[in-house]
Amino acid sequence: MTLEQAQLQVDEWIKTVGVRYFNELTNLGILMEEVGELSRLMVRTYGEQSFKESDKSKEIADEMADVLWVLICLANQTGVDLTTALQKNFEKKNIRDANRHKDNEKLH
């Protein structure tokens, strides 16, 4: 699935099953909640915290998909073409960071 296809599928789902988009600020809050849930699971999986019983059935992939879903909703609502945005972001990083990481002693 491409980013364009994902944006179209989320839009179709919202309009047929979800009734309508939540407003942008509500979706921003939901995005922060979803990132928090992903963070909590990552900390328990790769960090030093132990799992709570309520976290044991959760999966990192599903939490990442939740983050992506809400990000796509926000992109659709604000007229952002994520394919174009990501391509421009690669261009920016290729110029800005051409040697930055290669020259970083901490990464060697």
PEHU-V988223 format. One record per pair of residues at least 12 apart in sequence whose C-alpha atoms are under 8 Angstrom apart, sorted by the first residue. I is the first residue (numbers start at 1). GAP is how many residues later the second one is. Records with the same first field share a line. If there is no record, write none. Layout:
I = GAP ; GAP
This chain:
3 = 79 ; 80
4 = 77 ; 78 ; 79
6 = 66
7 = 65 ; 66 ; 68 ; 69
10 = 59 ; 62 ; 63
11 = 62 ; 65
21 = 52 ; 56
24 = 50 ; 53
27 = 43 ; 46 ; 47
28 = 42 ; 46
30 = 40
31 = 36 ; 39 ; 40
34 = 29 ; 32 ; 33
35 = 28 ; 29 ; 32
37 = 26
38 = 22 ; 25 ; 26
41 = 14 ; 17 ; 18 ; 19
42 = 18
